[in-house]
Amino acid sequence: MECLAASGSEAVVGLLTIFVLAMFVGFEVITKVPPTLHTPLMSGSNAISGITIIGALISAGTRYSALTTILAFVAVAFAMINVVGGFVVTHRMLGMFRRRD
Amino acid sequence: MHASLINFAYLVASVLFIFGLRRLSHPRTAVGGNLVGSLGMLLAILVTLLDRQIASYGIILAGLIVGSLVGVVLAVRVPMTGMPQMVALLNGFGGGASVLVAGAAMLESLGMSAPEAVSAQFFVATAASGIIGAVTFWGSLVAFAKLQEIMRGNPIVFRGQQVVNVALLLLALVLSVRLTLAPTQAPQYYLLIVVVASVLGVLVTIPIGGADMPVAIALLNSYSGLAAVATGFVLSNNILIIAGSLVGASGIILTQIMCKAMNRSLLNVLSGAVGGSAATGPSADQVYAGKIKAASAEEVAMLFDSARRVVIVPGYGLAVSQAQHAVRDLTTLLEARGIEVEFAIHPVAGRMPGHMNVLLAEADIPYEKLKEMDEINPSFAQTDVAVVIGANDVVNPAARTDPNSPIAGMPILDVDKARTVVVIKRSLSPGFAGIPNPLFAADHTLMYFADGKKAILDLIAALKAA
């Protein structure tokens, strides 16, 4: 994964483009979620924000220095709590909504 | 694995996230949606493990195992009433991970290339990750502590709080500029930025209390997404930006809904302005004196003899007393007598968006019976009995009638328009807004003083005995 460290302002504009378009997609999709599912929406979207795990995995695997390895280990653990905890608790909640169907 | 293949897999994972969230638009498809989302995450993680930069898997494996175990235990053990603090905690971990990942990435690029060769954009993104991530982490921990009642839930306000917060934010921004301009000292500046942002995270959350918590949690939810976006800019990684944006957008939408449901601006909520201004308006004695009619379970049970339509209005008190299963039994009993029963859910009832819906779903109450405020309000006039359980400010007619009330203009459930109102509450103590509720003193209101769960159980017994 190459870092912004080595890229110029064109790359930044590319990333900004993705950011802005993704925000629009997010608004479109989330607006359609009914209020009754707002709690599972929060916990589920929360799990998705654990995507930071990807950066943590690379740092943890690169083992550049002792400090970065420790930081990355904690980051992997934190992000994984976020991911696993989020998806599992959302699954539990949504199961309750479906039971009567 | 080739970098373009990895990026293609990330694109697939991003699409899975979007499809997953789309399926949350209906309770029937939502379970599948969550699975689609988790599949996307699994794909993203597996593909990342094939990255050529990864030299060893020991630390990775250790982190994955520790995180998964903690995550599963938390998710399986948390009771439905504890969902607000659970979400707060998860938000915090996401923000914390962003701080650490951005920090590690910065140390690596500084070590691998000369500081001057690292672009300014990289440092700006790193500083943003540090600020947003640290505010999210500490803000979420404070929210968790308040909801878990480790800390007092009341707003903690001191003179000049806003000034201090703005000063801290400016300081963090100045440090970010310094970091960008002096790359050789970037790690030291990053540490300072994280410390300042941590203090800021604590200070912006302590004035938010009780009934304002839904706003705080929704906002922190959006921050945790934006922290991932910032880290995506640090790593030049599209999937972090896309997934983070989806979460950021979700949190922003929920924050807007919550603020609108309280008729307050976000700034007003963040400054913890409500609760302290109770001095204005009529006192509790003026509103209640001689007008309160207390009723017993038997008296309340008699109301249902001639009722055809009953609306139950749950509030945070329902969660506190764990009354959701008793309420389900009451609903079943009333329906067996041919009474139509529906639930009126105010958007800010409880301590997070959708809190009441989850509790009632846990008790097997079909979601079709849970009606939103705008949908159910016109029907209160045709409702024989409205039963309010542990709700206060969201049914206070002063919001409609008294322009000087602290909650003036807040959309409320028009419970007072029902033929008879039963309010189940432990005492006449005020709600979060700190003001008396004229509904309790209305001619057609009966106060049924008891703990929510015990009240419903006694009511069921009285109904069966009659």
HADDOCK unambig.tbl for C-alpha pairs under 7 A between the chains (distance, minus, plus):
assign (segid A and resid 3 and name CA) (segid B and resid 234 and name CA) 6.81 0.50 0.50
assign (segid A and resid 3 and name CA) (segid B and resid 235 and name CA) 4.97 0.50 0.50
assign (segid A and resid 3 and name CA) (segid B and resid 236 and name CA) 5.59 0.50 0.50
assign (segid A and resid 4 and name CA) (segid B and resid 122 and name CA) 5.29 0.50 0.50
assign (segid A and resid 4 and name CA) (segid B and resid 234 and name CA) 5.96 0.50 0.50
assign (segid A and resid 4 and name CA) (segid B and resid 235 and name CA) 6.06 0.50 0.50
assign (segid A and resid 4 and name CA) (segid B and resid 236 and name CA) 5.35 0.50 0.50
assign (segid A and resid 5 and name CA) (segid B and resid 109 and name CA) 6.63 0.50 0.50
assign (segid A and resid 5 and name CA) (segid B and resid 118 and name CA) 4.57 0.50 0.50
assign (segid A and resid 5 and name CA) (segid B and resid 119 and name CA) 5.17 0.50 0.50
assign (segid A and resid 5 and name CA) (segid B and resid 122 and name CA) 5.34 0.50 0.50
assign (segid A and resid 6 and name CA) (segid B and resid 118 and name CA) 6.19 0.50 0.50
assign (segid A and resid 6 and name CA) (segid B and resid 119 and name CA) 6.58 0.50 0.50
assign (segid A and resid 15 and name CA) (segid B and resid 233 and name CA) 6.94 0.50 0.50
assign (segid A and resid 15 and name CA) (segid B and resid 238 and name CA) 6.96 0.50 0.50
assign (segid A and resid 18 and name CA) (segid B and resid 242 and name CA) 6.90 0.50 0.50
assign (segid A and resid 19 and name CA) (segid B and resid 241 and name CA) 5.77 0.50 0.50
assign (segid A and resid 19 and name CA) (segid B and resid 242 and name CA) 6.29 0.50 0.50
assign (segid A and resid 19 and name CA) (segid B and resid 245 and name CA) 6.44 0.50 0.50
assign (segid A and resid 22 and name CA) (segid B and resid 242 and name CA) 5.35 0.50 0.50
assign (segid A and resid 22 and name CA) (segid B and resid 245 and name CA) 5.74 0.50 0.50
assign (segid A and resid 22 and name CA) (segid B and resid 246 and name CA) 6.54 0.50 0.50
assign (segid A and resid 23 and name CA) (segid B and resid 245 and name CA) 5.04 0.50 0.50
assign (segid A and resid 23 and name CA) (segid B and resid 246 and name CA) 6.06 0.50 0.50
assign (segid A and resid 23 and name CA) (segid B and resid 249 and name CA) 5.84 0.50 0.50
assign (segid A and resid 26 and name CA) (segid B and resid 245 and name CA) 6.66 0.50 0.50
assign (segid A and resid 26 and name CA) (segid B and resid 246 and name CA) 4.36 0.50 0.50
assign (segid A and resid 26 and name CA) (segid B and resid 249 and name CA) 5.33 0.50 0.50
assign (segid A and resid 26 and name CA) (segid B and resid 250 and name CA) 6.63 0.50 0.50
assign (segid A and resid 27 and name CA) (segid B and resid 249 and name CA) 5.52 0.50 0.50
assign (segid A and resid 27 and name CA) (segid B and resid 250 and name CA) 6.81 0.50 0.50
assign (segid A and resid 29 and name CA) (segid B and resid 21 and name CA) 6.80 0.50 0.50
assign (segid A and resid 29 and name CA) (segid B and resid 22 and name CA) 5.63 0.50 0.50
assign (segid A and resid 30 and name CA) (segid B and resid 250 and name CA) 5.74 0.50 0.50
assign (segid A and resid 32 and name CA) (segid B and resid 25 and name CA) 5.53 0.50 0.50
assign (segid A and resid 33 and name CA) (segid B and resid 24 and name CA) 5.87 0.50 0.50
assign (segid A and resid 33 and name CA) (segid B and resid 25 and name CA) 4.23 0.50 0.50
assign (segid A and resid 34 and name CA) (segid B and resid 25 and name CA) 6.10 0.50 0.50
assign (segid A and resid 35 and name CA) (segid B and resid 354 and name CA) 6.04 0.50 0.50
assign (segid A and resid 36 and name CA) (segid B and resid 354 and name CA) 5.46 0.50 0.50
assign (segid A and resid 36 and name CA) (segid B and resid 357 and name CA) 5.48 0.50 0.50
assign (segid A and resid 37 and name CA) (segid B and resid 354 and name CA) 6.17 0.50 0.50
assign (segid A and resid 38 and name CA) (segid B and resid 353 and name CA) 5.50 0.50 0.50
assign (segid A and resid 38 and name CA) (segid B and resid 354 and name CA) 4.76 0.50 0.50
assign (segid A and resid 39 and name CA) (segid B and resid 353 and name CA) 5.68 0.50 0.50
assign (segid A and resid 39 and name CA) (segid B and resid 354 and name CA) 4.83 0.50 0.50
assign (segid A and resid 39 and name CA) (segid B and resid 355 and name CA) 6.09 0.50 0.50
assign (segid A and resid 42 and name CA) (segid B and resid 221 and name CA) 6.99 0.50 0.50
assign (segid A and resid 43 and name CA) (segid B and resid 87 and name CA) 5.81 0.50 0.50
assign (segid A and resid 44 and name CA) (segid B and resid 34 and name CA) 6.72 0.50 0.50
assign (segid A and resid 45 and name CA) (segid B and resid 247 and name CA) 5.40 0.50 0.50
assign (segid A and resid 46 and name CA) (segid B and resid 90 and name CA) 6.88 0.50 0.50
assign (segid A and resid 46 and name CA) (segid B and resid 91 and name CA) 6.37 0.50 0.50
assign (segid A and resid 46 and name CA) (segid B and resid 221 and name CA) 6.78 0.50 0.50
assign (segid A and resid 46 and name CA) (segid B and resid 247 and name CA) 6.82 0.50 0.50
assign (segid A and resid 48 and name CA) (segid B and resid 243 and name CA) 6.30 0.50 0.50
assign (segid A and resid 49 and name CA) (segid B and resid 94 and name CA) 6.46 0.50 0.50
assign (segid A and resid 49 and name CA) (segid B and resid 224 and name CA) 6.51 0.50 0.50
assign (segid A and resid 49 and name CA) (segid B and resid 225 and name CA) 5.27 0.50 0.50
assign (segid A and resid 49 and name CA) (segid B and resid 228 and name CA) 6.29 0.50 0.50
assign (segid A and resid 49 and name CA) (segid B and resid 243 and name CA) 6.27 0.50 0.50
assign (segid A and resid 49 and name CA) (segid B and resid 244 and name CA) 5.46 0.50 0.50
assign (segid A and resid 49 and name CA) (segid B and resid 247 and name CA) 6.27 0.50 0.50
assign (segid A and resid 50 and name CA) (segid B and resid 94 and name CA) 5.50 0.50 0.50
assign (segid A and resid 51 and name CA) (segid B and resid 240 and name CA) 5.97 0.50 0.50
assign (segid A and resid 51 and name CA) (segid B and resid 243 and name CA) 6.91 0.50 0.50
assign (segid A and resid 52 and name CA) (segid B and resid 97 and name CA) 6.69 0.50 0.50
assign (segid A and resid 52 and name CA) (segid B and resid 98 and name CA) 6.22 0.50 0.50
assign (segid A and resid 52 and name CA) (segid B and resid 228 and name CA) 5.76 0.50 0.50
assign (segid A and resid 52 and name CA) (segid B and resid 240 and name CA) 6.37 0.50 0.50
assign (segid A and resid 54 and name CA) (segid B and resid 45 and name CA) 6.35 0.50 0.50
assign (segid A and resid 54 and name CA) (segid B and resid 48 and name CA) 6.38 0.50 0.50
assign (segid A and resid 55 and name CA) (segid B and resid 101 and name CA) 6.11 0.50 0.50
assign (segid A and resid 56 and name CA) (segid B and resid 101 and name CA) 5.45 0.50 0.50
assign (segid A and resid 57 and name CA) (segid B and resid 60 and name CA) 6.16 0.50 0.50
assign (segid A and resid 58 and name CA) (segid B and resid 53 and name CA) 6.87 0.50 0.50
assign (segid A and resid 58 and name CA) (segid B and resid 54 and name CA) 6.04 0.50 0.50
assign (segid A and resid 59 and name CA) (segid B and resid 104 and name CA) 6.80 0.50 0.50
assign (segid A and resid 59 and name CA) (segid B and resid 105 and name CA) 6.98 0.50 0.50
assign (segid A and resid 60 and name CA) (segid B and resid 59 and name CA) 6.15 0.50 0.50
assign (segid A and resid 60 and name CA) (segid B and resid 60 and name CA) 5.78 0.50 0.50
assign (segid A and resid 61 and name CA) (segid B and resid 54 and name CA) 4.33 0.50 0.50
assign (segid A and resid 61 and name CA) (segid B and resid 55 and name CA) 5.50 0.50 0.50
assign (segid A and resid 61 and name CA) (segid B and resid 56 and name CA) 5.27 0.50 0.50
assign (segid A and resid 61 and name CA) (segid B and resid 57 and name CA) 5.93 0.50 0.50
assign (segid A and resid 61 and name CA) (segid B and resid 59 and name CA) 7.00 0.50 0.50
assign (segid A and resid 61 and name CA) (segid B and resid 60 and name CA) 6.30 0.50 0.50
assign (segid A and resid 62 and name CA) (segid B and resid 53 and name CA) 5.85 0.50 0.50
assign (segid A and resid 62 and name CA) (segid B and resid 54 and name CA) 4.90 0.50 0.50
assign (segid A and resid 62 and name CA) (segid B and resid 55 and name CA) 5.47 0.50 0.50
assign (segid A and resid 64 and name CA) (segid B and resid 108 and name CA) 6.57 0.50 0.50
assign (segid A and resid 68 and name CA) (segid B and resid 104 and name CA) 4.87 0.50 0.50
assign (segid A and resid 71 and name CA) (segid B and resid 100 and name CA) 5.62 0.50 0.50
assign (segid A and resid 71 and name CA) (segid B and resid 104 and name CA) 6.33 0.50 0.50
assign (segid A and resid 72 and name CA) (segid B and resid 100 and name CA) 6.67 0.50 0.50
assign (segid A and resid 72 and name CA) (segid B and resid 101 and name CA) 6.33 0.50 0.50
assign (segid A and resid 72 and name CA) (segid B and resid 104 and name CA) 6.69 0.50 0.50
assign (segid A and resid 73 and name CA) (segid B and resid 59 and name CA) 6.20 0.50 0.50
assign (segid A and resid 73 and name CA) (segid B and resid 60 and name CA) 6.75 0.50 0.50
assign (segid A and resid 73 and name CA) (segid B and resid 63 and name CA) 5.41 0.50 0.50
assign (segid A and resid 74 and name CA) (segid B and resid 63 and name CA) 6.87 0.50 0.50
assign (segid A and resid 75 and name CA) (segid B and resid 97 and name CA) 4.47 0.50 0.50
assign (segid A and resid 75 and name CA) (segid B and resid 100 and name CA) 5.76 0.50 0.50
assign (segid A and resid 75 and name CA) (segid B and resid 101 and name CA) 6.33 0.50 0.50
assign (segid A and resid 76 and name CA) (segid B and resid 63 and name CA) 5.18 0.50 0.50
assign (segid A and resid 76 and name CA) (segid B and resid 64 and name CA) 6.29 0.50 0.50
assign (segid A and resid 77 and name CA) (segid B and resid 63 and name CA) 4.55 0.50 0.50
assign (segid A and resid 77 and name CA) (segid B and resid 64 and name CA) 5.88 0.50 0.50
assign (segid A and resid 77 and name CA) (segid B and resid 66 and name CA) 5.92 0.50 0.50
assign (segid A and resid 77 and name CA) (segid B and resid 67 and name CA) 4.07 0.50 0.50
assign (segid A and resid 78 and name CA) (segid B and resid 67 and name CA) 6.15 0.50 0.50
assign (segid A and resid 78 and name CA) (segid B and resid 93 and name CA) 5.10 0.50 0.50
assign (segid A and resid 78 and name CA) (segid B and resid 94 and name CA) 6.71 0.50 0.50
assign (segid A and resid 78 and name CA) (segid B and resid 97 and name CA) 5.64 0.50 0.50
assign (segid A and resid 79 and name CA) (segid B and resid 93 and name CA) 6.30 0.50 0.50
assign (segid A and resid 79 and name CA) (segid B and resid 94 and name CA) 5.65 0.50 0.50
assign (segid A and resid 79 and name CA) (segid B and resid 97 and name CA) 5.64 0.50 0.50
assign (segid A and resid 80 and name CA) (segid B and resid 64 and name CA) 6.17 0.50 0.50
assign (segid A and resid 80 and name CA) (segid B and resid 67 and name CA) 4.62 0.50 0.50
assign (segid A and resid 80 and name CA) (segid B and resid 68 and name CA) 5.73 0.50 0.50
assign (segid A and resid 81 and name CA) (segid B and resid 67 and name CA) 4.52 0.50 0.50
assign (segid A and resid 81 and name CA) (segid B and resid 68 and name CA) 5.72 0.50 0.50
assign (segid A and resid 81 and name CA) (segid B and resid 70 and name CA) 6.04 0.50 0.50
assign (segid A and resid 81 and name CA) (segid B and resid 71 and name CA) 4.19 0.50 0.50
assign (segid A and resid 82 and name CA) (segid B and resid 71 and name CA) 6.80 0.50 0.50
assign (segid A and resid 82 and name CA) (segid B and resid 90 and name CA) 5.14 0.50 0.50
assign (segid A and resid 82 and name CA) (segid B and resid 93 and name CA) 5.98 0.50 0.50
assign (segid A and resid 82 and name CA) (segid B and resid 94 and name CA) 5.92 0.50 0.50
assign (segid A and resid 84 and name CA) (segid B and resid 68 and name CA) 5.70 0.50 0.50
assign (segid A and resid 84 and name CA) (segid B and resid 71 and name CA) 5.20 0.50 0.50
assign (segid A and resid 84 and name CA) (segid B and resid 72 and name CA) 6.29 0.50 0.50
assign (segid A and resid 85 and name CA) (segid B and resid 71 and name CA) 3.88 0.50 0.50
assign (segid A and resid 85 and name CA) (segid B and resid 72 and name CA) 5.43 0.50 0.50
assign (segid A and resid 85 and name CA) (segid B and resid 74 and name CA) 6.40 0.50 0.50
assign (segid A and resid 85 and name CA) (segid B and resid 75 and name CA) 5.05 0.50 0.50
assign (segid A and resid 86 and name CA) (segid B and resid 90 and name CA) 7.00 0.50 0.50
assign (segid A and resid 87 and name CA) (segid B and resid 34 and name CA) 6.86 0.50 0.50
assign (segid A and resid 87 and name CA) (segid B and resid 38 and name CA) 6.53 0.50 0.50
assign (segid A and resid 88 and name CA) (segid B and resid 72 and name CA) 6.76 0.50 0.50
assign (segid A and resid 88 and name CA) (segid B and resid 75 and name CA) 5.89 0.50 0.50
assign (segid A and resid 89 and name CA) (segid B and resid 75 and name CA) 4.63 0.50 0.50
assign (segid A and resid 89 and name CA) (segid B and resid 76 and name CA) 6.73 0.50 0.50
assign (segid A and resid 91 and name CA) (segid B and resid 31 and name CA) 6.27 0.50 0.50
assign (segid A and resid 91 and name CA) (segid B and resid 34 and name CA) 6.73 0.50 0.50
assign (segid A and resid 93 and name CA) (segid B and resid 358 and name CA) 6.82 0.50 0.50
assign (segid A and resid 94 and name CA) (segid B and resid 30 and name CA) 6.63 0.50 0.50
assign (segid A and resid 94 and name CA) (segid B and resid 31 and name CA) 5.57 0.50 0.50
assign (segid A and resid 95 and name CA) (segid B and resid 31 and name CA) 6.65 0.50 0.50
assign (segid A and resid 96 and name CA) (segid B and resid 361 and name CA) 5.56 0.50 0.50
assign (segid A and resid 96 and name CA) (segid B and resid 362 and name CA) 5.44 0.50 0.50
assign (segid A and resid 97 and name CA) (segid B and resid 27 and name CA) 6.16 0.50 0.50
assign (segid A and resid 97 and name CA) (segid B and resid 361 and name CA) 5.40 0.50 0.50
assign (segid A and resid 97 and name CA) (segid B and resid 367 and name CA) 6.84 0.50 0.50
assign (segid A and resid 98 and name CA) (segid B and resid 27 and name CA) 6.47 0.50 0.50
assign (segid A and resid 98 and name CA) (segid B and resid 28 and name CA) 6.04 0.50 0.50
assign (segid A and resid 100 and name CA) (segid B and resid 364 and name CA) 6.97 0.50 0.50
assign (segid A and resid 100 and name CA) (segid B and resid 366 and name CA) 6.38 0.50 0.50
